[in-house]
Amino acid sequence: MTFNTLTESAVGSGTRFLTNCYAESGFVFTAVGVPCTGPTSLNTFIAGNANSPTFSGAAGTFGLTLNSPTPSFIDITRANGAAFTPLSIMLAPFDFAGTRVTFTGAAVGGSVTQPLTSLLGTSGFQTLTFGSQFANVTSLRIASRNDFDEPFVRLDNFNVVPEPTTVVLLAAGLAGLAAVRFRRRNVI
């Protein structure tokens, strides 16, 4: 997910204010503790590009952040509730503030965590890679804290692989097509 389908609210502003939940490519990003329906709160997501003061350094593409002055988390789930395997995500601190980010994945039978290194003194995005312990999670929680005890972190380019059932169904479909082709070739 690149968030590049988003557009500016006003031409040249570089920013778009979103609702409490944002959906893209079959995934839902949720501001924890705030309902997806109903009025937009202070916890709304903001998308921005390089023109936005919120997203300077985003190299012209849109990124996403949670606009919350109070502690909150971002949960990422599939819209259909299926499992997924996160591969990588690009993160950047907000306003040059040192930021520590922790990811927690919920999986059947328990959860896994992966604390990530501080993003101290950097304004640009850096790619962080998930370990194999995050295979087949049903949700992924992002918790971040900067030097000012704010939960701001910018994110972009969230890369995932499909849940195992999709892969199994795809493999079964391809095997079925191969069997039909083999059968037709032997009949002729």
Backbone hydrogen bonds in HBPLUS format (Angstrom, degrees):
<---DONOR---> <-ACCEPTOR-->    atom                        ^
c    i                          cat <-CA-CA->   ^        H-A-AA   ^      H-
h    n   atom  resd res      DA  || num        DHA   H-A  angle D-A-AA Bond
n    s   type  num  typ     dist DA aas  dist angle  dist       angle   num
A0158-PHE N   A0001-MET O   2.90 MM 157  5.03 141.7  2.05 145.1 147.6     1
A0006-LEU N   A0003-PHE O   3.29 MM   3  5.93 164.9  2.32 114.4 119.0     2
A0009-SER N   A0015-THR O   2.80 MM   6  6.14 171.4  1.81 152.5 149.5     3
A0013-SER N   A0010-ALA O   2.91 MM   3  5.48 164.3  1.94 142.6 144.8     4
A0049-ASN N   A0014-GLY O   2.83 MM  35  5.09 144.7  1.95 139.5 148.4     5
A0016-ARG N   A0047-ALA O   2.81 MM  31  5.11 151.4  1.89 149.4 149.2     6
A0047-ALA N   A0016-ARG O   2.81 MM  31  5.11 172.6  1.82 158.5 161.0     7
A0018-LEU N   A0045-PHE O   2.77 MM  27  5.09 167.1  1.78 162.1 159.6     8
A0045-PHE N   A0019-THR O   3.31 MM  26  6.12 173.0  2.31 139.4 138.3     9
A0031-ALA N   A0020-ASN O   3.15 MM  11  5.76 150.6  2.24 162.3 171.2    10
A0022-TYR N   A0029-PHE O   2.83 MM   7  5.06 156.6  1.88 144.2 152.3    11
A0029-PHE N   A0022-TYR O   2.70 MM   7  5.06 168.8  1.71 156.5 160.4    12
A0024-GLU N   A0027-PHE O   2.92 MM   3  5.39 152.3  2.00 147.8 157.0    13
A0027-PHE N   A0024-GLU O   2.91 MM   3  5.39 161.1  1.95 121.3 127.7    14
A0079-ALA N   A0026-GLY O   2.75 MM  53  5.37 170.8  1.76 142.9 144.1    15
A0028-VAL N   A0077-THR O   2.76 MM  49  5.38 160.5  1.80 155.4 160.8    16
A0077-THR N   A0028-VAL O   3.06 MM  49  5.38 156.2  2.12 145.7 153.0    17
A0030-THR N   A0075-ASP O   2.84 MM  45  5.13 161.6  1.87 150.7 157.0    18
A0075-ASP N   A0030-THR O   2.96 MM  45  5.13 161.1  2.00 145.6 150.9    19
A0034-VAL N   A0031-ALA O   3.16 MM   3  5.80 152.2  2.24 143.3 143.5    20
A0032-VAL N   A0073-PHE O   3.02 MM  41  5.34 163.5  2.05 143.3 147.5    21
A0044-THR N   A0041-SER O   3.29 MM   3  5.79 142.1  2.45 119.8 118.4    22
A0067-ASN N   A0044-THR O   2.91 MM  23  5.59 163.6  1.94 150.9 155.3    23
A0046-ILE N   A0065-THR O   2.81 MM  19  5.39 163.2  1.84 156.0 160.9    24
A0065-THR N   A0046-ILE O   2.89 MM  19  5.39 145.5  2.01 152.6 163.3    25
A0048-GLY N   A0063-GLY O   3.11 MM  15  5.52 148.4  2.22 133.6 141.9    26
A0063-GLY N   A0048-GLY O   2.82 MM  15  5.52 142.4  1.96 147.4 158.2    27
A0052-SER N   A0049-ASN O   2.93 MM   3  5.52 157.5  1.98 121.2 128.3    28
A0055-PHE N   A0052-SER O   3.07 MM   3  5.18 136.3  2.27 100.0 111.6    29
A0058-ALA N   A0055-PHE O   3.06 MM   3  5.67 130.0  2.32 152.3 151.2    30
A0061-THR N   A0058-ALA O   3.25 MM   3  5.84 158.2  2.30 125.5 124.8    31
A0064-LEU N   A0155-LEU O   2.84 MM  91  5.30 161.5  1.88 153.5 159.9    32
A0155-LEU N   A0064-LEU O   2.86 MM  91  5.30 155.9  1.92 151.5 159.7    33
A0074-ILE N   A0142-ILE O   3.09 MM  68  5.08 161.3  2.12 142.0 147.9    34
A0142-ILE N   A0074-ILE O   2.72 MM  68  5.08 161.7  1.75 153.3 159.9    35
A0076-ILE N   A0140-LEU O   2.74 MM  64  5.06 152.2  1.81 144.5 154.3    36
A0140-LEU N   A0076-ILE O   2.89 MM  64  5.06 147.6  1.99 141.5 151.4    37
A0081-GLY N   A0078-ARG O   3.02 MM   3  5.05 162.5  2.05 107.6 112.8    38
A0084-PHE N   A0137-VAL O   2.81 MM  53  5.47 148.9  1.91 148.7 157.8    39
A0137-VAL N   A0084-PHE O   2.80 MM  53  5.47 141.2  1.95 169.3 157.8    40
A0085-THR N   A0161-VAL O   3.41 MM  76  5.34 167.3  2.42 144.5 146.0    41
A0161-VAL N   A0085-THR O   2.97 MM  76  5.34 147.3  2.07 137.9 148.0    42
A0087-LEU N   A0159-ASN O   2.72 MM  72  5.41 173.3  1.72 149.7 150.1    43
A0130-PHE N   A0087-LEU O   2.97 MM  43  5.38 167.6  1.98 135.6 139.5    44
A0088-SER N   A0159-ASN O   3.37 MM  71  5.25 156.1  2.43 128.2 133.8    45
A0159-ASN N   A0088-SER O   2.87 MM  71  5.25 166.3  1.89 151.3 156.0    46
A0089-ILE N   A0128-LEU O   2.98 MM  39  5.51 150.2  2.07 152.1 161.6    47
A0128-LEU N   A0089-ILE O   2.82 MM  39  5.51 171.9  1.83 161.6 163.2    48
A0090-MET N   A0156-ASP O   2.89 MM  66  5.04 158.9  1.93 167.0 160.9    49
A0156-ASP N   A0090-MET O   2.89 MM  66  5.04 146.9  2.00 144.3 147.3    50
A0091-LEU N   A0126-GLN O   2.92 MM  35  5.55 161.0  1.96 154.7 153.5    51
A0126-GLN N   A0091-LEU O   2.88 MM  35  5.55 155.5  1.94 149.6 155.1    52
A0092-ALA N   A0154-ARG O   2.96 MM  62  5.07 143.9  2.09 140.6 142.9    53
A0154-ARG N   A0092-ALA O   2.84 MM  62  5.07 169.3  1.85 167.0 164.3    54
A0097-ALA N   A0094-PHE O   3.24 MM   3  5.96 164.9  2.26 121.3 125.8    55
A0147-ASP N   A0098-GLY O   2.83 MM  49  5.34 120.4  2.19 148.6 162.0    56
A0119-LEU N   A0099-THR O   2.77 MM  20  5.16 153.0  1.84 145.2 154.5    57
A0100-ARG N   A0145-ARG O   2.92 MM  45  5.53 163.3  1.95 156.3 157.8    58
A0145-ARG N   A0100-ARG O   3.05 MM  45  5.53 148.4  2.16 149.2 159.0    59
A0116-LEU N   A0101-VAL O   2.99 MM  15  5.61 162.6  2.02 166.6 169.0    60
A0102-THR N   A0143-ALA O   2.81 MM  41  5.24 161.7  1.84 157.3 163.4    61
A0143-ALA N   A0102-THR O   2.94 MM  41  5.24 164.4  1.97 157.7 162.2    62
A0103-PHE N   A0114-GLN O   3.40 MM  11  5.35 172.3  2.41 124.0 126.3    63
A0114-GLN N   A0103-PHE O   2.91 MM  11  5.35 150.7  2.00 154.7 158.4    64
A0104-THR N   A0141-ARG O   2.96 MM  37  5.06 153.3  2.03 139.4 147.4    65
A0141-ARG N   A0104-THR O   2.73 MM  37  5.06 169.7  1.74 151.9 155.5    66
A0105-GLY N   A0112-VAL O   2.80 MM   7  5.20 155.6  1.86 148.2 156.2    67
A0112-VAL N   A0105-GLY O   2.92 MM   7  5.20 153.5  1.99 145.3 154.0    68
A0106-ALA N   A0139-SER O   2.90 MM  33  5.21 158.0  1.95 137.8 145.1    69
A0138-THR N   A0106-ALA O   2.68 MM  32  5.70 160.9  1.72 162.8 169.7    70
A0107-ALA N   A0110-GLY O   2.86 MM   3  5.50 160.4  1.90 163.6 167.2    71
A0110-GLY N   A0107-ALA O   3.08 MM   3  5.50 154.1  2.15 140.1 134.3    72
A0134-PHE N   A0131-GLY O   3.12 MM   3  5.98 168.3  2.14 123.5 126.4    73
A0135-ALA N   A0132-SER O   3.12 MM   3  5.64 155.2  2.19 123.0 122.1    74
A0146-ASN N   A0150-GLU O   2.84 MM   4  5.42 143.9  1.97 147.4 159.4    75
A0149-ASP N   A0146-ASN O   2.91 MM   3  5.23 155.4  1.97 125.2 124.3    76
A0166-THR N   A0163-GLU O   3.08 MM   3  5.69 132.2  2.32 116.4 127.1    77
A0167-VAL N   A0163-GLU O   3.43 MM   4  6.83 159.2  2.47 149.0 154.7    78
A0168-VAL N   A0164-PRO O   2.83 MM   4  6.06 162.4  1.86 157.3 162.1    79
A0169-LEU N   A0165-THR O   2.88 MM   4  6.00 162.0  1.91 144.8 150.1    80
A0170-LEU N   A0166-THR O   2.88 MM   4  6.04 157.7  1.93 148.4 154.8    81
A0171-ALA N   A0167-VAL O   2.91 MM   4  6.12 162.6  1.94 149.7 154.4    82
A0172-ALA N   A0168-VAL O   2.87 MM   4  6.08 158.5  1.91 151.2 157.3    83
A0173-GLY N   A0169-LEU O   2.92 MM   4  6.08 156.2  1.97 146.6 153.0    84
A0174-LEU N   A0170-LEU O   2.95 MM   4  6.20 160.4  1.99 152.2 157.2    85
A0175-ALA N   A0171-ALA O   2.91 MM   4  6.09 155.8  1.97 147.1 154.1    86
A0176-GLY N   A0172-ALA O   2.92 MM   4  6.12 152.2  2.00 144.6 152.1    87
A0177-LEU N   A0173-GLY O   2.98 MM   4  6.27 157.2  2.03 148.1 153.9    88
A0178-ALA N   A0174-LEU O   2.96 MM   4  6.17 155.7  2.02 146.3 153.1    89
A0179-ALA N   A0175-ALA O   2.94 MM   4  6.17 151.5  2.02 144.9 152.6    90
A0180-VAL N   A0176-GLY O   3.02 MM   4  6.28 159.4  2.06 151.0 155.7    91
A0181-ARG N   A0177-LEU O   2.98 MM   4  6.18 162.6  2.01 148.5 153.6    92
A0182-PHE N   A0178-ALA O   2.88 MM   4  6.04 158.5  1.93 147.3 153.5    93
A0183-ARG N   A0179-ALA O   2.89 MM   4  6.03 159.3  1.93 148.1 153.8    94
A0184-ARG N   A0180-VAL O   2.94 MM   4  6.16 161.2  1.98 151.8 156.3    95
A0185-ARG N   A0181-ARG O   3.03 MM   4  6.18 154.2  2.09 146.7 153.6    96
A0186-ASN N   A0182-PHE O   3.09 MM   4  6.31 152.8  2.17 147.3 154.0    97
A0187-VAL N   A0183-ARG O   3.07 MM   4  6.25 135.4  2.28 142.7 154.4    98
A0188-ILE N   A0184-ARG O   3.37 MM   4  6.49 151.4  2.46 145.0 149.8    99
